Amino acid sequence: MRDVPHGKERSNVASPNPLSRMDPERMCQRISSVLVALEEGLQLWDDAGCLIYANPASHAQFPTPEALGAGRHWTVLARDCRTESGGPCPIDDFPVARALRGERHATPLLMQITQADGQLSWLRLAAHPLPASSGSPDSVVSVSVDVTQLVEQELRLKQQAHFDTLTGLPNRALFSDRIERVLAHARRHGGRLAVCLLDLDGFKAVNDTLGHQAGDLLLRKVARRLKDTLRTEDTAARIGGDEFALLIGDLNTSGQCEYALKRVLDALAAPYSIDDQEVRITASIGATLFPGDAVDPDQLLRHADQAMYAAKLAGKNRFSLFDPTHESRVRANFGLVRKIEDALARGQFILHYQPKVDCLNGRVVGLEALIRWQHPVLGLRMPGEFLPLIEHEDVIIGIGNWVIAEALRQQARLRAAGHDLSISVNIAARQLLKGQFAEQLDAILAGHADADPGRFEIEILETAALEDVVAVSQLIAEFQGRGVRFALDDFGTGYSSLVHLKHLGADVLKIDQTFVRDMLDDPGDLAIVQGVIGLADAFHRDVVAEGVEDLAHIRSLLESGCHVMQGYGISRPLPTEHLDLWLESFEPDPAWQRVNAAPLH
């Protein structure tokens, strides 16, 4: 404040208001200019709810011109508006209606407006009563503010927080929230629901061979099929990588869940067109039902995960329902793992050897090492009784290393005895892909210098190789340089075998015994066997048939061009103490020679 000059007194008279000197007509012009310049919409309504005035911004905000015509009732304007959820605006809660009832502090309403060009905009509308001297409103002023940019930014942030950016499906966080809400509803009303986890079989192979862009496109197509297959009230979510989750509610029976999951499996197994190539994948699904299982969402997901691995273990392309008694079996399995670790430390495992015979030339060419558990109480246990239970445990890596070392020791012993035979061992997917397999194999080979790496063969399940085609291909190439050979076991049971055979440099294809066993009665299995033999010839691979049971199998395989075979029709797996005698006394069956002499068809 400026100092007052000496001798002067400060005047207490306020400066006159410029508007007080302005004539009414000019004042109206000034106010009208202000209303025209406002970016916000402003509307004035009489006590009957009819429009008195709307500024230009109002006309730009609302798409229907007649809605803001002089004398129009506010309900005409309300018909253009939708709530946040997209439903009609409730008449009683419309801001103008509330202001006409005298409410002074009504909450503004957020509304959707569809413009004439189809674009969606968002307005926040507030209304205030203008009371007369009597106290009741004789008019209402409403203000509409365009908040489209703010709402769209909030929606984008919400989308990023709750939805997967690649597929547009709900993410793990939103899926967990929906489980909580659906569970609460099921508890109140006695409903049934299913929580499911789904993992794609063969996706990694597509991603590795066709590239990440093709993999992303495939995931988007999978997401679309899931949405199209499920009901609108159900949820499909992507929770990471090639893993999805499903929430299926309002179930009356478990059969309804099974029917829904079968539809999902069928939809996902249909071929996809990716970059002008036909791609096929399948899915393994684990599901758990409420009630009947735990009430905690995290526990439901864990149980669905356990069931999903059971589906994979059973052969993939299927679903498995969680058994509530499974928990006790898991605890028992934990005890079994400890027993197997103890058995390995105590030297209770042994190897039996099944001969591989070139039936065309009548000579033994190799042996396959097969593990057995010499249990001190239960006797000899076959691998199918214990290996599947530890497939995902680290102890299987230790067992695999022991098998390799023991097979190399036996190979060196047999070679010293005059039997220069190849010996093959089976390697589990966990050891191949999860452990430090290359370093461990190097160390084992270095510890058996008297063995011949060139007569050592590693058998890999085709389905395990397809889990990471690039890594397995690099591993094969690395050890082939040192003479080690690789075989694809159970060939023909995987996915897109022809595509991956081109990338996997395996030396040998082993025809799965399920096809060989039924090839005499099933033309489809015979065609598969002959197809694998043709592939081996085309790609310059050796081929071995498993599961040969009799002379008829040998005849058919020889006629089809496969000469090396193994199976009970030639010899059962032999313990070490019987192996030497069998090798010394081996003579080719004379019937093989008659087959060889017969004309081929």
JORA-V400318 format. One line per field, one symbol per residue. phi: phi as a letter, one per 20 degrees, with the letter a starting at -180 (. if undefined). psi: psi as a letter, one per 40 degrees, with the letter a starting at -180 (. if undefined). burial: b if it has 16 or more other C-alpha atoms within 10 Angstrom, else e. A space follows every 50 residues. Layout:
phi=???
psi=???
burial=???
This chain:
phi=.ffeggnddfeeeffffgffeefgfffffffffffffffefccdcefene febcfggfffedfegffdfgnfffffffffdcfgenefffgfefgfffff enfecffgdececeffenfecccddcccfdfeffoefdacdccddfdgff fffffffffffccfffdmfgeffffffffgffffffffdmedbcdcdccf enfgffffedofffffffffffgfffffeeffeecdcddqlddccccddl eecfffffffffffffffeffddclmdecccccdcdccddfocgeegffg ffffffffffffffpmladcefegffgffffffgffgfffgffffemeec ddcdfdceffdmbfdacdecfcdeffdenfdfffecfgfdgddfffffff ffffffffffffffffendedfcdcedfgfffddeefffffgffffecfe edgfddcdedfgfffffbffffffffffeffdnfdcceelfoeeclgffe ffeeefecddfgfffffdffddgfffffgffffffgffeldfccdemfdb ffffgffffeoddebbqffdafgdfgfdfgffffefcffgfffffffffe d
psi=hiihiheiihhehiiihdddehidddddddddddddehdiihihiaeeei hdihiddddddhdhdedfiheiiddddddeiiideeiihhddehdddddd eehdfihihhihhhideeihihihhiihigiadediheihhihhhhfddd dddddddddddeihddeeiiadddddddddddddddddefiiihhihhhh hedddddddeiddddddddddddddddddiideihhihehbfhiiihhaf hdidddddddddddddddeiiihhfeihhhiaihhhiiihidaiehdddd dddddddddddddeeifiihhhhdeddddddddddddddddddddefeii hihhihhgedefiheiihhhiihghddeahhideedddeedeiddddddd ddddddddddddddddeeggiihiihhiddddddigddddddddddegde ihdefhhhhhhddddedgddddddddddedeeehiiihifheeahfdddd dddhfidihhhhdddddeddehddddddddddddddddefiihhhifhda dddddddddeehdhiiidediihhideeddddddehhihdddddddeihi .
burial=eeeeeeeeeeeeeeeeeeeeeeeeeeeeeeeeeebbeeebbbbbbbbebb bbbbbbbbbebbbbeebbbebbbbeebbebbbeeeeeebeeeebbbbbbb ebbeebebbbbbbbeeeeeebbbbbbbbbbeeeeeebbbbbbbbbbebee eeeeeeeebeebbbeebbbbbbebbbebbeebbeebeeeebbbbbbbbbb bbbbbbbbbeeeebbbbbbbbbbeebbebbeeebbbbbbeebbbbbbbbb eeeeeebbeebeebbebbbeebebeeeebbbbbbbbbbbbeebeeebeeb bbbbbbbbbbbbeeebbbbbbbbeeeeeeeeeeeeebeebeebbeeeebb bbbbbbbbbbebebbbbbbbbbbbeeeeeeeeeeebbebbbbeebbbebb bbbbbbbbbbbbebeeeebbbbbbbbbbbbbbbeeebeeeeeebbeebee bbbebbbbbbbbbbbbbbbbebbebbbebbeeebbbbbbbbbbbbbbeeb beebbbbbbbbbbebbbebeeeeebbebbbebbbbbeeeebbbbbbbbbe eebbbbbbbbebbbbbbeebbebbbeeebeeeeeeeebeeebeebeeeee e
